[in-house]
């Protein structure tokens, strides 16, 4: 959800009523202003104020600002207007146009020598890259911006950039790194007395502690955030805090407290009317009432979440509603509805899964194309160097010829002819060598591309297979809970189909090893030679880390929990005798 903990939450938004009041104040100033540059700045400020509550007003005011800025040739105003237009397209999930507008803004700020403007544009581009799943580029952008703010001594903006770096780490499931970034940002905001930003950092920290199952720490930080939001009457922040507390108490199995938190969130939201936050509350209550064995109330709340999520196009929340309804209907022995919603949940889950993997494959393709271009550049440079060497040889030969002409013309004529013949042979050999080198390089690139595609396809097959096995486990669990015994019931039919489908997708680790070593030659033999005590399971883990898979993906392939993967990585580090400050992934990249 964009409003939750992104860079814009704490620096571009206020509670909706305060936001409306500020927008009205800015419009009053706009009507009174007679200076065109001031009008441009005010219109951009109004556009930014509207991005969350009325984004269509954002694009209207941003374009009006752009037209006036161009008319009076106010370049800084054009840069600010591009930022406003970029915010609109970011809010609409049109990432291509958002990046294009942020890029135009950055270009103008560079021309003006405005380092703060450049860094802000880079940050906004990083935020878009993060939402696209291009985490490496997002981190690179944030680090560039952070370096600029550090050089300028701008701690406020540096803190917000560090907070964004934490968001990227959190999305990659690197929770310890995320926690470090969030705490660094919090410390800066605390020193500067920025309570609004402090509240946001407490929410982020609470989220990480929840992921780590440190529930007391999570409750403590979420409560601190709530107290701050209540202090300056930020309704949006209060709703988020109550929803987060509801999730924490569900995981603590304190269902009564969780219920009261979600209900309080909905009560506040009656004025705020954030449909996205309502979906979170309804799904949370559906989960609570399921745990409390109150199926009718659970169904009512899940259906409210379902309707709203469908209207807003929130696929993950919609899949959660489908899955919740399937479980509840199963507990009341309404097997037709249970099967219906289980099918909807599985289909939507597969759709989300396919979209995520398509994005990962696209990122792999971009990375491969980049490496391919670098290889081509190196080859061209090699040919260029060879050309210089040939010309130098010719120059030396010519100089030698002129000296010999002075000594003996007849002998020189013979040597010149021999030199020409020798040069022709050398040139022919050079051309053959270059052509052979090009053919070998192209063959290697083609073979590497094929092997990379095969390895990616095989890895995705394994992930999909283990995802199906997880579905089988959930279906069996649901069948056991409902007490079904007839093999012709829908749940057992689905189970049989899943098993049959799983057999068709089954690929064993030996085949994976063949594909893997086709790309990373002698990886296993070198690793085993250096570390003979490594087991087969640890070698497989090394391969997955070498592929840069995150904890969740590795857990799916190994059919264990993410926590077990973390434990296995810790043991592996000890077996490899790596120092505490060294990076396991970097080490395996060198094998």
Residue, then its C-alpha position, 0 to 999 in steps of 0.5 A: x500500500x503506497x500510503x503505509x511507509x513510503x518516503x512520501x508518507x511523512x513528507x508529503x501528506x497530512x491528515x485529510x482534514x488538515x490537508x484540505x485546510x492547507x490546500x485551501x490556504x495555498x489556493x487563497x495565496x495563489x489568488x492573491x499572488x501577482x508574481x508568476x514564479x510564485x504562482x508556479x511554486x504555489x500550484x506545484x505545492x497545491x498539486x502535491x497536497x492533493x496527491x492522496x485525497x484527489x490525484x486528478x487535482x494533482x495533475x491539473x495543478x502540476x500541468x498548469x504550473x508547467x505551462x506557466x513555467x515554460x511561458x516565463x522560461x522559469x526552469x526551476x519551476x519546470x523541474x518542480x512541475x515535472x516532480x508533481x506530474x511524476x507523483x501523479x503517475x506514481x500514484x496511478x502505478x504508471x511507472x514508465x511515465x513517472x520515471x520519465x518525469x522524474x528524469x526530466x526534473x533531474x536533468x533540469x536540476x543538474x543544469x541549474x546546479x541544484x544538488x538538493x533538487x537532483x537528490x530528491x529526483x533520484x530518491x523519487x526514481x528509487x521509490x519507483x524502482x523499489x515498487x517495480x521490484x528492481x531493488x538493486x537499482x533502488x538501493x543504488x539511487x538511495x545511496x547516491x541521494x544519501x551521499x549528496x545530502x551527507x555532503x550538504x549536511x542535510x540530515x533531515x533529507x538524509x534520514x528520509x533516504x535512509x528510511x527508504x533504504x530500510x524499506x527496500x531491505x524489508x521488501x527483500x526480507x533482509x529484516x536485520x538490515x532494514x531494522x538498522x536503517x530504520x533505527x538510524x533514521x529514527x535517531x536523526x529525527x529524534x535529535x531534530x525533534x521531528x515527531x511526525x517522522x519519528x512516528x513513522x519510524x516506530x511503525x516501521x520498526x514495529x513491522x520488522x519486530x513482528x516479522x521476527x516474532x519479537x511481539x513485545x518489542x513490536x507492541x512497544x514501538x507500535x504504541x509509541x507511534x500511536x501516541x505520537x499520531x494521536x498527539x498531532x491528530x494524524x487520523x491516517x497514522x492512527x488507523x495504520x497503527x491500530x491495524x498493525x497492533x491487530x496483526x501483532x495481537x493475532x500472532x500473539x493469539x490474543x484474539x480479543x485485543x486484536x478484535x478491539x484494535x481492528x474495530x477501533x481502526x474502522x471506527x476512526x476510518x468512518x471519518x477518514x474513509x480510506x478504503x484500502x485501510x478498511x480492507x486490511x481491517x476487514x480481513x483482520x477481523x475475518x481472521x480474528x472471528x475464524x480463530x474465535x470460532x464465530x464463522x458467520x461474523x468471519x464470513x461477513x467481514x471477509x466478504x466486506x474486504x472482498x467487495x472493497x478489494x475487488x473495487x480497488x484492484x488490490x490483488x494480494x488483499x483479495x487473495x487473502x479474502x478468498x483464502x479466508x472464506x475457503x477456510x471458514x466455509x470448510x469449518x461450517x461444512x459448506x463444501x461447495x463454497x469452500x471449494x469455490x473460494x479455494x479455487x479462486x484463491x489458488x488461481x489468483x495466487x498463481x496469477x500474482x506468482x506468475x507476475x512476480x516471476x515475470x518481473x524477476x525474469x525481466x530483471x535477469x534479462x536486463x542484467x544479461x543484456x548489460x553484461x553482453x554489451x560490456x563484452x561487445x565494448x571490450x571486443x571493440x576496444x581489442x580490435x581498436x588496439x590491434x589496429x593501432x599496433x598494425x599502423x605502428x608496425x607500418x610506420x616503423x617499416x616505412x622509416x626503416x625503408x627510407x634509411x635503407x634507400x639511402x644506403x642501397x636502392x636496389x636492396x631496399x626495393x627487394x626488402x620493401x617488396x618482402x615487407x609488403x608481402x609480410x604485412x599482407x600475410x600478417x594482416x590476413x592472419x590478424x583478420x582471421x584471428x579477429x573473425x575467429x575470436x568474434x565467432x567464439x565469443x558469439x558462440x559463448x554468449x549464445x551458449x551462456x544465454x541458453x544455459x541461463x534460460x534453462x537454469x531460470x526455467x528449471x529453478x521456476x519449475x522447482x519453486x512451482x512444484x514446491x508451491x503445489x506441494x504446499x497447496x497439497x498440505x493446506x488442502x489435506x489440513x482443510x480436509x482433516x479439519x472438516x472430517x471428509x472421508x469420501x474420495x469423491x468430494x471436491x477437496x479430495x478431487x482437488x488433492x488428486x489433481x494437485x498430486x498429478x500436476x506435481x508429478x508432471x512438474x517434478x524435477x530432481x536436484x541432480x538435473x538442477x545440478x547439471x543446469x547449474x554447473x552448465x552456467x557456473x562451471x566446477x562450482x560444486x567440485x571446487x567448493x567441495x575440494x576447499x570444504x570437504x565436510x560440506x553435506x549434500x544439503x549444504x551444497x544445494x543451499x550454496x547453489x541457491x545463495x549463488x543464484x541470489x535467491x532470497x530466504x522465502x524462495x530458498x525455503x520454498x525450494x528446500x521445502x523448509x521454513x525461512x527461519x530454518x534457512x537462516x539457521x542453515x546459512x548460519x551453520x554454513x558460515x561456520x563450516x566455511x570458517x568465514x569471519x563475522x564481517x564477511x558476506x556469505x553471498x560475496x564469498x560464494x560469488x568468488x567460487 
